[in-house]
Amino acid sequence: MASAAGVEGCGIDEKDSRPRGCRCNRKRAEPHRPSAIVGYRASTGVTIRCGDVGKLANVIDTLVGAGANEIGRHQFSW
């Protein structure tokens, strides 16, 4: 997963990135009501550990360039 996003090129070790599940949800004509299914939304995630805050901007740019359109669940610890 992370290889496809190219984060290794940002200095992130392969052991510090891993897939985080895949989901497929129905998209209905009228949200929140039983109605015709008009499509599906698929999503997948990746968890990345980065010990160098200076690399984060480059990592985010790389992920967005690879197609990421949602970045969340930030966690900072020391």
PyMOL Python script that loads the backbone (N, CA, C, O; Angstrom):
from pymol import cmd

cmd.read_pdbstr("""\
ATOM      1  N   MET A   1       0.814  -1.185   0.000  1.00  0.00           N
ATOM      2  CA  MET A   1       0.000   0.000   0.000  1.00  0.00           C
ATOM      3  C   MET A   1       0.859   1.250   0.000  1.00  0.00           C
ATOM      4  O   MET A   1       0.695   2.116  -0.860  1.00  0.00           O
ATOM      5  N   ALA A   2       1.764   1.352   0.945  1.00  0.00           N
ATOM      6  CA  ALA A   2       2.595   2.542   1.020  1.00  0.00           C
ATOM      7  C   ALA A   2       3.496   2.651  -0.197  1.00  0.00           C
ATOM      8  O   ALA A   2       3.809   3.759  -0.633  1.00  0.00           O
ATOM      9  N   SER A   3       3.924   1.514  -0.760  1.00  0.00           N
ATOM     10  CA  SER A   3       4.757   1.551  -1.948  1.00  0.00           C
ATOM     11  C   SER A   3       4.042   2.259  -3.078  1.00  0.00           C
ATOM     12  O   SER A   3       4.650   3.029  -3.821  1.00  0.00           O
ATOM     13  N   ALA A   4       2.743   1.998  -3.209  1.00  0.00           N
ATOM     14  CA  ALA A   4       1.967   2.644  -4.264  1.00  0.00           C
ATOM     15  C   ALA A   4       1.932   4.145  -4.051  1.00  0.00           C
ATOM     16  O   ALA A   4       1.927   4.906  -5.019  1.00  0.00           O
ATOM     17  N   ALA A   5       1.909   4.580  -2.813  1.00  0.00           N
ATOM     18  CA  ALA A   5       1.875   6.015  -2.521  1.00  0.00           C
ATOM     19  C   ALA A   5       3.255   6.633  -2.625  1.00  0.00           C
ATOM     20  O   ALA A   5       3.372   7.854  -2.723  1.00  0.00           O
ATOM     21  N   GLY A   6       4.306   5.822  -2.606  1.00  0.00           N
ATOM     22  CA  GLY A   6       5.667   6.326  -2.763  1.00  0.00           C
ATOM     23  C   GLY A   6       6.256   6.982  -1.534  1.00  0.00           C
ATOM     24  O   GLY A   6       7.178   7.787  -1.661  1.00  0.00           O
ATOM     25  N   VAL A   7       5.759   6.669  -0.345  1.00  0.00           N
ATOM     26  CA  VAL A   7       6.276   7.345   0.843  1.00  0.00           C
ATOM     27  C   VAL A   7       7.689   6.923   1.200  1.00  0.00           C
ATOM     28  O   VAL A   7       8.363   7.623   1.955  1.00  0.00           O
ATOM     29  N   GLU A   8       8.156   5.794   0.675  1.00  0.00           N
ATOM     30  CA  GLU A   8       9.536   5.398   0.947  1.00  0.00           C
ATOM     31  C   GLU A   8      10.498   6.454   0.387  1.00  0.00           C
ATOM     32  O   GLU A   8      11.572   6.680   0.945  1.00  0.00           O
ATOM     33  N   GLY A   9      10.108   7.091  -0.708  1.00  0.00           N
ATOM     34  CA  GLY A   9      10.920   8.154  -1.293  1.00  0.00           C
ATOM     35  C   GLY A   9      11.002   9.390  -0.415  1.00  0.00           C
ATOM     36  O   GLY A   9      11.832  10.269  -0.648  1.00  0.00           O
ATOM     37  N   CYS A  10      10.148   9.460   0.586  1.00  0.00           N
ATOM     38  CA  CYS A  10      10.155  10.584   1.533  1.00  0.00           C
ATOM     39  C   CYS A  10      10.993  10.268   2.758  1.00  0.00           C
ATOM     40  O   CYS A  10      11.064  11.075   3.686  1.00  0.00           O
ATOM     41  N   GLY A  11      11.626   9.106   2.773  1.00  0.00           N
ATOM     42  CA  GLY A  11      12.432   8.716   3.921  1.00  0.00           C
ATOM     43  C   GLY A  11      11.660   7.946   4.972  1.00  0.00           C
ATOM     44  O   GLY A  11      12.134   7.802   6.099  1.00  0.00           O
ATOM     45  N   ILE A  12      10.472   7.443   4.628  1.00  0.00           N
ATOM     46  CA  ILE A  12       9.687   6.637   5.558  1.00  0.00           C
ATOM     47  C   ILE A  12      10.036   5.180   5.326  1.00  0.00           C
ATOM     48  O   ILE A  12       9.911   4.674   4.211  1.00  0.00           O
ATOM     49  N   ASP A  13      10.474   4.507   6.377  1.00  0.00           N
ATOM     50  CA  ASP A  13      10.842   3.092   6.292  1.00  0.00           C
ATOM     51  C   ASP A  13       9.596   2.244   6.039  1.00  0.00           C
ATOM     52  O   ASP A  13       8.516   2.559   6.540  1.00  0.00           O
ATOM     53  N   GLU A  14       9.745   1.183   5.271  1.00  0.00           N
ATOM     54  CA  GLU A  14       8.618   0.304   4.939  1.00  0.00           C
ATOM     55  C   GLU A  14       7.913  -0.218   6.188  1.00  0.00           C
ATOM     56  O   GLU A  14       6.693  -0.385   6.179  1.00  0.00           O
ATOM     57  N   LYS A  15       8.653  -0.476   7.253  1.00  0.00           N
ATOM     58  CA  LYS A  15       8.036  -0.995   8.482  1.00  0.00           C
ATOM     59  C   LYS A  15       7.173   0.061   9.176  1.00  0.00           C
ATOM     60  O   LYS A  15       6.377  -0.275  10.053  1.00  0.00           O
ATOM     61  N   ASP A  16       7.320   1.332   8.795  1.00  0.00           N
ATOM     62  CA  ASP A  16       6.549   2.412   9.417  1.00  0.00           C
ATOM     63  C   ASP A  16       5.303   2.790   8.632  1.00  0.00           C
ATOM     64  O   ASP A  16       4.675   3.806   8.931  1.00  0.00           O
ATOM     65  N   SER A  17       4.936   2.005   7.646  1.00  0.00           N
ATOM     66  CA  SER A  17       3.691   2.254   6.911  1.00  0.00           C
ATOM     67  C   SER A  17       2.985   0.919   6.684  1.00  0.00           C
ATOM     68  O   SER A  17       3.612  -0.086   6.348  1.00  0.00           O
ATOM     69  N   ARG A  18       1.671   0.936   6.875  1.00  0.00           N
ATOM     70  CA  ARG A  18       0.916  -0.308   6.689  1.00  0.00           C
ATOM     71  C   ARG A  18      -0.525   0.021   6.290  1.00  0.00           C
ATOM     72  O   ARG A  18      -1.046   1.071   6.666  1.00  0.00           O
ATOM     73  N   PRO A  19      -1.171  -0.871   5.530  1.00  0.00           N
ATOM     74  CA  PRO A  19      -2.572  -0.685   5.158  1.00  0.00           C
ATOM     75  C   PRO A  19      -3.454  -0.687   6.398  1.00  0.00           C
ATOM     76  O   PRO A  19      -3.138  -1.334   7.397  1.00  0.00           O
ATOM     77  N   ARG A  20      -4.555   0.040   6.325  1.00  0.00           N
ATOM     78  CA  ARG A  20      -5.444   0.141   7.467  1.00  0.00           C
ATOM     79  C   ARG A  20      -6.894  -0.132   7.066  1.00  0.00           C
ATOM     80  O   ARG A  20      -7.786   0.624   7.450  1.00  0.00           O
ATOM     81  N   GLY A  21      -7.135  -1.152   6.332  1.00  0.00           N
ATOM     82  CA  GLY A  21      -8.496  -1.553   6.033  1.00  0.00           C
ATOM     83  C   GLY A  21      -9.032  -1.005   4.730  1.00  0.00           C
ATOM     84  O   GLY A  21      -8.492  -0.064   4.149  1.00  0.00           O
ATOM     85  N   CYS A  22     -10.106  -1.620   4.293  1.00  0.00           N
ATOM     86  CA  CYS A  22     -10.762  -1.246   3.054  1.00  0.00           C
ATOM     87  C   CYS A  22     -12.268  -1.289   3.307  1.00  0.00           C
ATOM     88  O   CYS A  22     -12.766  -2.209   3.956  1.00  0.00           O
ATOM     89  N   ARG A  23     -12.987  -0.296   2.797  1.00  0.00           N
ATOM     90  CA  ARG A  23     -14.432  -0.249   2.991  1.00  0.00           C
ATOM     91  C   ARG A  23     -15.122  -0.002   1.659  1.00  0.00           C
ATOM     92  O   ARG A  23     -14.577   0.649   0.768  1.00  0.00           O
ATOM     93  N   CYS A  24     -16.312  -0.526   1.544  1.00  0.00           N
ATOM     94  CA  CYS A  24     -17.132  -0.291   0.368  1.00  0.00           C
ATOM     95  C   CYS A  24     -18.548  -0.003   0.872  1.00  0.00           C
ATOM     96  O   CYS A  24     -19.167  -0.851   1.515  1.00  0.00           O
ATOM     97  N   ASN A  25     -19.052   1.183   0.580  1.00  0.00           N
ATOM     98  CA  ASN A  25     -20.374   1.590   1.053  1.00  0.00           C
ATOM     99  C   ASN A  25     -21.288   1.903  -0.127  1.00  0.00           C
ATOM    100  O   ASN A  25     -20.843   2.398  -1.163  1.00  0.00           O
ATOM    101  N   ARG A  26     -22.569   1.605   0.049  1.00  0.00           N
ATOM    102  CA  ARG A  26     -23.553   1.936  -0.980  1.00  0.00           C
ATOM    103  C   ARG A  26     -23.845   3.423  -0.973  1.00  0.00           C
ATOM    104  O   ARG A  26     -23.866   4.052   0.085  1.00  0.00           O
ATOM    105  N   LYS A  27     -24.068   3.983  -2.140  1.00  0.00           N
ATOM    106  CA  LYS A  27     -24.487   5.374  -2.262  1.00  0.00           C
ATOM    107  C   LYS A  27     -25.933   5.361  -2.754  1.00  0.00           C
ATOM    108  O   LYS A  27     -26.226   4.822  -3.822  1.00  0.00           O
ATOM    109  N   ARG A  28     -26.820   5.948  -1.981  1.00  0.00           N
ATOM    110  CA  ARG A  28     -28.246   5.918  -2.302  1.00  0.00           C
ATOM    111  C   ARG A  28     -28.713   7.241  -2.902  1.00  0.00           C
ATOM    112  O   ARG A  28     -28.108   8.289  -2.675  1.00  0.00           O
ATOM    113  N   ALA A  29     -29.791   7.175  -3.664  1.00  0.00           N
ATOM    114  CA  ALA A  29     -30.372   8.370  -4.285  1.00  0.00           C
ATOM    115  C   ALA A  29     -30.799   9.369  -3.212  1.00  0.00           C
ATOM    116  O   ALA A  29     -30.642  10.578  -3.381  1.00  0.00           O
ATOM    117  N   GLU A  30     -31.336   8.859  -2.117  1.00  0.00           N
ATOM    118  CA  GLU A  30     -31.750   9.720  -1.001  1.00  0.00           C
ATOM    119  C   GLU A  30     -31.002   9.259   0.245  1.00  0.00           C
ATOM    120  O   GLU A  30     -31.376   8.262   0.863  1.00  0.00           O
ATOM    121  N   PRO A  31     -29.948   9.981   0.616  1.00  0.00           N
ATOM    122  CA  PRO A  31     -29.164   9.570   1.790  1.00  0.00           C
ATOM    123  C   PRO A  31     -30.044   9.425   3.040  1.00  0.00           C
ATOM    124  O   PRO A  31     -31.004  10.172   3.226  1.00  0.00           O
ATOM    125  N   HIS A  32     -29.707   8.477   3.869  1.00  0.00           N
ATOM    126  CA  HIS A  32     -30.368   8.216   5.157  1.00  0.00           C
ATOM    127  C   HIS A  32     -31.780   7.663   5.009  1.00  0.00           C
ATOM    128  O   HIS A  32     -32.531   7.634   5.983  1.00  0.00           O
ATOM    129  N   ARG A  33     -32.157   7.222   3.804  1.00  0.00           N
ATOM    130  CA  ARG A  33     -33.468   6.618   3.593  1.00  0.00           C
ATOM    131  C   ARG A  33     -33.308   5.417   2.677  1.00  0.00           C
ATOM    132  O   ARG A  33     -32.434   5.406   1.810  1.00  0.00           O
ATOM    133  N   PRO A  34     -34.145   4.410   2.863  1.00  0.00           N
ATOM    134  CA  PRO A  34     -34.104   3.300   1.912  1.00  0.00           C
ATOM    135  C   PRO A  34     -34.531   3.810   0.530  1.00  0.00           C
ATOM    136  O   PRO A  34     -35.677   4.220   0.347  1.00  0.00           O
ATOM    137  N   SER A  35     -33.638   3.784  -0.413  1.00  0.00           N
ATOM    138  CA  SER A  35     -33.928   4.237  -1.772  1.00  0.00           C
ATOM    139  C   SER A  35     -33.010   3.504  -2.736  1.00  0.00           C
ATOM    140  O   SER A  35     -32.209   2.663  -2.326  1.00  0.00           O
ATOM    141  N   ALA A  36     -33.127   3.821  -3.997  1.00  0.00           N
ATOM    142  CA  ALA A  36     -32.332   3.149  -5.017  1.00  0.00           C
ATOM    143  C   ALA A  36     -30.837   3.365  -4.785  1.00  0.00           C
ATOM    144  O   ALA A  36     -30.401   4.455  -4.412  1.00  0.00           O
ATOM    145  N   ILE A  37     -30.065   2.305  -5.013  1.00  0.00           N
ATOM    146  CA  ILE A  37     -28.606   2.411  -4.940  1.00  0.00           C
ATOM    147  C   ILE A  37     -28.129   2.993  -6.267  1.00  0.00           C
ATOM    148  O   ILE A  37     -28.416   2.450  -7.333  1.00  0.00           O
ATOM    149  N   VAL A  38     -27.398   4.104  -6.188  1.00  0.00           N
ATOM    150  CA  VAL A  38     -26.930   4.773  -7.407  1.00  0.00           C
ATOM    151  C   VAL A  38     -25.431   4.594  -7.622  1.00  0.00           C
ATOM    152  O   VAL A  38     -24.894   5.050  -8.632  1.00  0.00           O
ATOM    153  N   GLY A  39     -24.761   3.948  -6.701  1.00  0.00           N
ATOM    154  CA  GLY A  39     -23.333   3.715  -6.855  1.00  0.00           C
ATOM    155  C   GLY A  39     -22.728   3.211  -5.561  1.00  0.00           C
ATOM    156  O   GLY A  39     -23.432   2.902  -4.600  1.00  0.00           O
ATOM    157  N   TYR A  40     -21.415   3.136  -5.560  1.00  0.00           N
ATOM    158  CA  TYR A  40     -20.677   2.662  -4.389  1.00  0.00           C
ATOM    159  C   TYR A  40     -19.488   3.580  -4.153  1.00  0.00           C
ATOM    160  O   TYR A  40     -18.970   4.194  -5.086  1.00  0.00           O
ATOM    161  N   ARG A  41     -19.065   3.667  -2.915  1.00  0.00           N
ATOM    162  CA  ARG A  41     -17.873   4.428  -2.566  1.00  0.00           C
ATOM    163  C   ARG A  41     -16.907   3.465  -1.889  1.00  0.00           C
ATOM    164  O   ARG A  41     -17.229   2.848  -0.874  1.00  0.00           O
ATOM    165  N   ALA A  42     -15.733   3.350  -2.464  1.00  0.00           N
ATOM    166  CA  ALA A  42     -14.707   2.482  -1.892  1.00  0.00           C
ATOM    167  C   ALA A  42     -13.612   3.354  -1.295  1.00  0.00           C
ATOM    168  O   ALA A  42     -13.246   4.386  -1.857  1.00  0.00           O
ATOM    169  N   SER A  43     -13.103   2.930  -0.165  1.00  0.00           N
ATOM    170  CA  SER A  43     -12.010   3.679   0.455  1.00  0.00           C
ATOM    171  C   SER A  43     -11.051   2.713   1.132  1.00  0.00           C
ATOM    172  O   SER A  43     -11.432   1.620   1.553  1.00  0.00           O
ATOM    173  N   THR A  44      -9.836   3.131   1.224  1.00  0.00           N
ATOM    174  CA  THR A  44      -8.812   2.351   1.911  1.00  0.00           C
ATOM    175  C   THR A  44      -7.914   3.328   2.647  1.00  0.00           C
ATOM    176  O   THR A  44      -7.860   4.507   2.300  1.00  0.00           O
ATOM    177  N   GLY A  45      -7.222   2.855   3.640  1.00  0.00           N
ATOM    178  CA  GLY A  45      -6.376   3.740   4.432  1.00  0.00           C
ATOM    179  C   GLY A  45      -4.985   3.177   4.609  1.00  0.00           C
ATOM    180  O   GLY A  45      -4.720   2.007   4.332  1.00  0.00           O
ATOM    181  N   VAL A  46      -4.117   4.029   5.074  1.00  0.00           N
ATOM    182  CA  VAL A  46      -2.750   3.630   5.376  1.00  0.00           C
ATOM    183  C   VAL A  46      -2.333   4.354   6.657  1.00  0.00           C
ATOM    184  O   VAL A  46      -2.651   5.528   6.850  1.00  0.00           O
ATOM    185  N   THR A  47      -1.633   3.657   7.510  1.00  0.00           N
ATOM    186  CA  THR A  47      -1.089   4.251   8.731  1.00  0.00           C
ATOM    187  C   THR A  47       0.404   4.459   8.512  1.00  0.00           C
ATOM    188  O   THR A  47       1.120   3.547   8.101  1.00  0.00           O
ATOM    189  N   ILE A  48       0.855   5.671   8.794  1.00  0.00           N
ATOM    190  CA  ILE A  48       2.265   6.017   8.600  1.00  0.00           C
ATOM    191  C   ILE A  48       2.816   6.579   9.903  1.00  0.00           C
ATOM    192  O   ILE A  48       2.212   7.460  10.515  1.00  0.00           O
ATOM    193  N   ARG A  49       3.964   6.065  10.321  1.00  0.00           N
ATOM    194  CA  ARG A  49       4.684   6.603  11.485  1.00  0.00           C
ATOM    195  C   ARG A  49       5.863   7.395  10.959  1.00  0.00           C
ATOM    196  O   ARG A  49       6.630   6.916  10.124  1.00  0.00           O
ATOM    197  N   CYS A  50       5.994   8.596  11.451  1.00  0.00           N
ATOM    198  CA  CYS A  50       7.086   9.463  11.010  1.00  0.00           C
ATOM    199  C   CYS A  50       7.710  10.112  12.233  1.00  0.00           C
ATOM    200  O   CYS A  50       7.052  10.882  12.933  1.00  0.00           O
ATOM    201  N   GLY A  51       8.962   9.809  12.492  1.00  0.00           N
ATOM    202  CA  GLY A  51       9.640  10.339  13.667  1.00  0.00           C
ATOM    203  C   GLY A  51      10.254  11.715  13.457  1.00  0.00           C
ATOM    204  O   GLY A  51      10.772  12.313  14.401  1.00  0.00           O
ATOM    205  N   ASP A  52      10.203  12.221  12.233  1.00  0.00           N
ATOM    206  CA  ASP A  52      10.810  13.509  11.905  1.00  0.00           C
ATOM    207  C   ASP A  52       9.732  14.451  11.386  1.00  0.00           C
ATOM    208  O   ASP A  52       9.278  14.315  10.250  1.00  0.00           O
ATOM    209  N   VAL A  53       9.323  15.406  12.216  1.00  0.00           N
ATOM    210  CA  VAL A  53       8.268  16.344  11.843  1.00  0.00           C
ATOM    211  C   VAL A  53       8.629  17.100  10.567  1.00  0.00           C
ATOM    212  O   VAL A  53       7.737  17.508   9.823  1.00  0.00           O
ATOM    213  N   GLY A  54       9.896  17.289  10.309  1.00  0.00           N
ATOM    214  CA  GLY A  54      10.336  17.988   9.116  1.00  0.00           C
ATOM    215  C   GLY A  54       9.983  17.267   7.824  1.00  0.00           C
ATOM    216  O   GLY A  54       9.969  17.886   6.760  1.00  0.00           O
ATOM    217  N   LYS A  55       9.697  15.969   7.896  1.00  0.00           N
ATOM    218  CA  LYS A  55       9.343  15.181   6.704  1.00  0.00           C
ATOM    219  C   LYS A  55       7.842  15.211   6.403  1.00  0.00           C
ATOM    220  O   LYS A  55       7.425  14.820   5.313  1.00  0.00           O
ATOM    221  N   LEU A  56       7.034  15.666   7.349  1.00  0.00           N
ATOM    222  CA  LEU A  56       5.586  15.530   7.210  1.00  0.00           C
ATOM    223  C   LEU A  56       5.014  16.254   6.000  1.00  0.00           C
ATOM    224  O   LEU A  56       4.155  15.698   5.317  1.00  0.00           O
ATOM    225  N   ALA A  57       5.454  17.463   5.713  1.00  0.00           N
ATOM    226  CA  ALA A  57       4.919  18.198   4.561  1.00  0.00           C
ATOM    227  C   ALA A  57       5.179  17.428   3.275  1.00  0.00           C
ATOM    228  O   ALA A  57       4.299  17.338   2.419  1.00  0.00           O
ATOM    229  N   ASN A  58       6.374  16.874   3.128  1.00  0.00           N
ATOM    230  CA  ASN A  58       6.710  16.100   1.932  1.00  0.00           C
ATOM    231  C   ASN A  58       5.885  14.813   1.867  1.00  0.00           C
ATOM    232  O   ASN A  58       5.448  14.417   0.786  1.00  0.00           O
ATOM    233  N   VAL A  59       5.668  14.162   3.002  1.00  0.00           N
ATOM    234  CA  VAL A  59       4.853  12.942   3.037  1.00  0.00           C
ATOM    235  C   VAL A  59       3.422  13.263   2.604  1.00  0.00           C
ATOM    236  O   VAL A  59       2.845  12.540   1.791  1.00  0.00           O
ATOM    237  N   ILE A  60       2.849  14.336   3.138  1.00  0.00           N
ATOM    238  CA  ILE A  60       1.477  14.717   2.783  1.00  0.00           C
ATOM    239  C   ILE A  60       1.385  15.073   1.304  1.00  0.00           C
ATOM    240  O   ILE A  60       0.446  14.655   0.626  1.00  0.00           O
ATOM    241  N   ASP A  61       2.342  15.836   0.800  1.00  0.00           N
ATOM    242  CA  ASP A  61       2.352  16.169  -0.634  1.00  0.00           C
ATOM    243  C   ASP A  61       2.409  14.912  -1.494  1.00  0.00           C
ATOM    244  O   ASP A  61       1.725  14.822  -2.513  1.00  0.00           O
ATOM    245  N   THR A  62       3.220  13.947  -1.085  1.00  0.00           N
ATOM    246  CA  THR A  62       3.341  12.692  -1.839  1.00  0.00           C
ATOM    247  C   THR A  62       2.033  11.921  -1.824  1.00  0.00           C
ATOM    248  O   THR A  62       1.609  11.402  -2.857  1.00  0.00           O
ATOM    249  N   LEU A  63       1.387  11.838  -0.666  1.00  0.00           N
ATOM    250  CA  LEU A  63       0.113  11.118  -0.561  1.00  0.00           C
ATOM    251  C   LEU A  63      -0.969  11.778  -1.414  1.00  0.00           C
ATOM    252  O   LEU A  63      -1.723  11.091  -2.103  1.00  0.00           O
ATOM    253  N   VAL A  64      -1.044  13.090  -1.371  1.00  0.00           N
ATOM    254  CA  VAL A  64      -2.038  13.813  -2.184  1.00  0.00           C
ATOM    255  C   VAL A  64      -1.744  13.611  -3.664  1.00  0.00           C
ATOM    256  O   VAL A  64      -2.666  13.423  -4.458  1.00  0.00           O
ATOM    257  N   GLY A  65      -0.481  13.648  -4.037  1.00  0.00           N
ATOM    258  CA  GLY A  65      -0.104  13.405  -5.422  1.00  0.00           C
ATOM    259  C   GLY A  65      -0.460  12.009  -5.897  1.00  0.00           C
ATOM    260  O   GLY A  65      -0.673  11.786  -7.089  1.00  0.00           O
ATOM    261  N   ALA A  66      -0.525  11.061  -4.956  1.00  0.00           N
ATOM    262  CA  ALA A  66      -0.881   9.681  -5.295  1.00  0.00           C
ATOM    263  C   ALA A  66      -2.393   9.459  -5.269  1.00  0.00           C
ATOM    264  O   ALA A  66      -2.866   8.354  -5.532  1.00  0.00           O
ATOM    265  N   GLY A  67      -3.155  10.524  -4.947  1.00  0.00           N
ATOM    266  CA  GLY A  67      -4.612  10.411  -5.000  1.00  0.00           C
ATOM    267  C   GLY A  67      -5.331  10.505  -3.672  1.00  0.00           C
ATOM    268  O   GLY A  67      -6.560  10.427  -3.647  1.00  0.00           O
ATOM    269  N   ALA A  68      -4.624  10.668  -2.568  1.00  0.00           N
ATOM    270  CA  ALA A  68      -5.298  10.786  -1.268  1.00  0.00           C
ATOM    271  C   ALA A  68      -6.131  12.064  -1.258  1.00  0.00           C
ATOM    272  O   ALA A  68      -5.651  13.128  -1.648  1.00  0.00           O
ATOM    273  N   ASN A  69      -7.378  11.954  -0.811  1.00  0.00           N
ATOM    274  CA  ASN A  69      -8.219  13.135  -0.726  1.00  0.00           C
ATOM    275  C   ASN A  69      -8.801  13.342   0.668  1.00  0.00           C
ATOM    276  O   ASN A  69      -9.595  14.256   0.890  1.00  0.00           O
ATOM    277  N   GLU A  70      -8.404  12.497   1.591  1.00  0.00           N
ATOM    278  CA  GLU A  70      -8.771  12.647   2.998  1.00  0.00           C
ATOM    279  C   GLU A  70      -7.575  12.272   3.848  1.00  0.00           C
ATOM    280  O   GLU A  70      -7.063  11.157   3.750  1.00  0.00           O
ATOM    281  N   ILE A  71      -7.134  13.182   4.669  1.00  0.00           N
ATOM    282  CA  ILE A  71      -6.029  12.899   5.583  1.00  0.00           C
ATOM    283  C   ILE A  71      -6.504  13.286   6.970  1.00  0.00           C
ATOM    284  O   ILE A  71      -6.858  14.439   7.215  1.00  0.00           O
ATOM    285  N   GLY A  72      -6.512  12.322   7.873  1.00  0.00           N
ATOM    286  CA  GLY A  72      -7.047  12.614   9.192  1.00  0.00           C
ATOM    287  C   GLY A  72      -6.464  11.698  10.248  1.00  0.00           C
ATOM    288  O   GLY A  72      -5.513  10.952  10.016  1.00  0.00           O
ATOM    289  N   ARG A  73      -7.073  11.785  11.413  1.00  0.00           N
ATOM    290  CA  ARG A  73      -6.637  11.006  12.576  1.00  0.00           C
ATOM    291  C   ARG A  73      -5.181  11.248  12.908  1.00  0.00           C
ATOM    292  O   ARG A  73      -4.418  10.306  13.124  1.00  0.00           O
ATOM    293  N   HIS A  74      -4.803  12.496  12.947  1.00  0.00           N
ATOM    294  CA  HIS A  74      -3.427  12.847  13.306  1.00  0.00           C
ATOM    295  C   HIS A  74      -3.209  12.535  14.773  1.00  0.00           C
ATOM    296  O   HIS A  74      -4.079  12.772  15.611  1.00  0.00           O
ATOM    297  N   GLN A  75      -2.075  12.019  15.060  1.00  0.00           N
ATOM    298  CA  GLN A  75      -1.719  11.750  16.444  1.00  0.00           C
ATOM    299  C   GLN A  75      -0.262  12.107  16.646  1.00  0.00           C
ATOM    300  O   GLN A  75       0.617  11.597  15.951  1.00  0.00           O
ATOM    301  N   PHE A  76      -0.014  12.979  17.592  1.00  0.00           N
ATOM    302  CA  PHE A  76       1.354  13.373  17.911  1.00  0.00           C
ATOM    303  C   PHE A  76       1.676  12.895  19.314  1.00  0.00           C
ATOM    304  O   PHE A  76       0.900  13.111  20.245  1.00  0.00           O
ATOM    305  N   SER A  77       2.801  12.256  19.464  1.00  0.00           N
ATOM    306  CA  SER A  77       3.216  11.794  20.794  1.00  0.00           C
ATOM    307  C   SER A  77       4.730  11.839  20.880  1.00  0.00           C
ATOM    308  O   SER A  77       5.419  11.831  19.860  1.00  0.00           O
ATOM    309  N   TRP A  78       5.236  11.885  22.078  1.00  0.00           N
ATOM    310  CA  TRP A  78       6.684  11.878  22.293  1.00  0.00           C
ATOM    311  C   TRP A  78       6.990  11.238  23.609  1.00  0.00           C
ATOM    312  O   TRP A  78       8.157  11.130  23.987  1.00  0.00           O
TER     313      TRP A  78
END
""", "prot")
cmd.dss("prot")
cmd.show_as("cartoon", "prot")
cmd.util.cbc("prot")
cmd.orient("prot")
